[in-house]
Structure formats: structure tokens, C-alpha cells
Amino acid sequence: DLRKLPDWQLQMYLYGTWGMNPTSYYGDVWNPSVHVCEPFQIPTSWRIERSCDWGSKAPAATLWYAVDNDGNMIFLDELYCPGENGPAYGAKVLALEERHGWKDLSGYIDNQAFADYGSISPSPGDEMLAMGISWFPVGGKDKERENGWTEIHRRLKMRGGHTGDIPGILVFTTCEKLREWIPKARNDPKNKNDLDKRQELHVLDGLRY
């Protein structure tokens, strides 16, 4: 009887989310049949923004999302690769936005992108600003992390909109890494309010920003 299975196993059998495990932080609220859809035309009244978790050798993860008239977030596309430096990564950001026809976007980025580490050269964040890419740095305190994970959980669980069944977070099929890591992310075994920092959290950090 599938009804007797724990949520994480039920998700695997019903929806094919084989990355699920008993310690999945979002396993009780993630449902690909609800939260994932094919891309559709975004209404002009919805604003589009981006968020980024910076990494130079480690992957940098940028997510583009729309916010509908009810405040629900629709994740449209992603860029996941080593940041290398500001000009190299910035060129990829601009190329993706040009391909979609998006202009004059702004967004939030991990404040590490603006760290100079004692160098006299501009930081990657400053280099991207000089290219016309608007970023606002955000911090990374532990409490802010925990609040961010909780907010993602709340949005995945919520339903609303004019039909009453629109999820607070909707993910286009184009966001492969985001679709992979939402169900895959594990709890911190020592702190139930946090995710295990030993896993690859770049795309989820981008999400919580």
C-alpha cells in the first residue's frame, strides 16, 4: 500500500524523483508534477530578476525568475559554471539575457563576488557592474541561511493565485540543476533548520537569495 510509505519514498514511486532520500530537506513539499512545467510566454506585467551564488573555481549559479501578480516565483533559466572572473562570467550572463530578449535586469549576488582578497584589481562583482550588469550584494550569516531555506520550504508548500492551486515556486524544465537539487538537498545532521554544507549548494544558495 503506497499510502503507508514515507513521503520521500512516495515521491520516488509516484513522481520518479529518484534523488530523494530520508534526509531530503524539501522531500515533503517538492512535487515535480506541481512545481515543474514547460516554458511559457511571460506576461509583460511580471517583473524578471536574477540571483547568483558566486564562485570562481567552484561553480557560480545564476537563476532568472519572474514574479507574477500574486507574488509567486517562476524560475525561467539558469547559468551554472565556474565564474572564472567578472568579464568571462558577465559575458555569459549578458549572452543569455540577450537570447531571451531581457533588458535592464537587476538582481542579488553573494557578497563574495565583491571581495578583493587584498588584490588591487577590481572584484568580479565590480567588473560585472562596469559591464552594465546590475547586482546588489547579500550577506551569508547562518541565521539568514536558515531563514532562506525555511522560506523556500514555505513557498514550495503554498498554493494560491486565481485558481487557488498555483505553487509559490514554479520551475521551468530549462532549470536542470535547480530541478536536481531541490529534492536532493540533505538536512544538516546537527541542525534540522539548515542544509548540510558538505554538499553542492550553489544553485540552492542562488535560490534563497
Rosetta blueprint (number, residue, H / E / L):
1 D L
2 L H
3 R H
4 K H
5 L L
6 P L
7 D H
8 W H
9 Q H
10 L H
11 Q H
12 M H
13 Y H
14 L H
15 Y H
16 G L
17 T L
18 W L
19 G L
20 M L
21 N L
22 P L
23 T L
24 S E
25 Y L
26 Y L
27 G L
28 D L
29 V L
30 W L
31 N L
32 P H
33 S H
34 V H
35 H H
36 V E
37 C E
38 E L
39 P L
40 F L
41 Q L
42 I L
43 P L
44 T L
45 S L
46 W L
47 R E
48 I E
49 E E
50 R E
51 S E
52 C E
53 D E
54 W L
55 G L
56 S L
57 K L
58 A L
59 P E
60 A E
61 A E
62 T E
63 L E
64 W E
65 Y E
66 A E
67 V E
68 D L
69 N L
70 D L
71 G L
72 N L
73 M E
74 I E
75 F E
76 L E
77 D E
78 E E
79 L E
80 Y E
81 C E
82 P E
83 G L
84 E L
85 N L
86 G H
87 P H
88 A H
89 Y H
90 G H
91 A H
92 K H
93 V H
94 L H
95 A H
96 L H
97 E H
98 E H
99 R H
100 H H
101 G L
102 W L
103 K L
104 D L
105 L L
106 S L
107 G E
108 Y E
109 I E
110 D E
111 N H
112 Q H
113 A H
114 F H
115 A L
116 D L
117 Y L
118 G L
119 S L
120 I L
121 S L
122 P L
123 S L
124 P H
125 G H
126 D H
127 E H
128 M H
129 L H
130 A H
131 M L
132 G L
133 I L
134 S L
135 W L
136 F E
137 P E
138 V E
139 G L
140 G L
141 K L
142 D H
143 K H
144 E H
145 R H
146 E H
147 N H
148 G H
149 W H
150 T H
151 E H
152 I H
153 H H
154 R H
155 R H
156 L H
157 K H
158 M L
159 R E
160 G E
161 G L
162 H L
163 T L
164 G L
165 D L
166 I E
167 P E
168 G L
169 I E
170 L E
171 V E
172 F E
173 T L
174 T L
175 C L
176 E H
177 K H
178 L H
179 R H
180 E H
181 W H
182 I H
183 P H
184 K H
185 A L
186 R E
187 N E
188 D E
189 P L
190 K L
191 N E
192 K E
193 N E
194 D E
195 L E
196 D L
197 K L
198 R L
199 Q L
200 E L
201 L L
202 H H
203 V H
204 L H
205 D H
206 G H
207 L H
208 R H
209 Y L
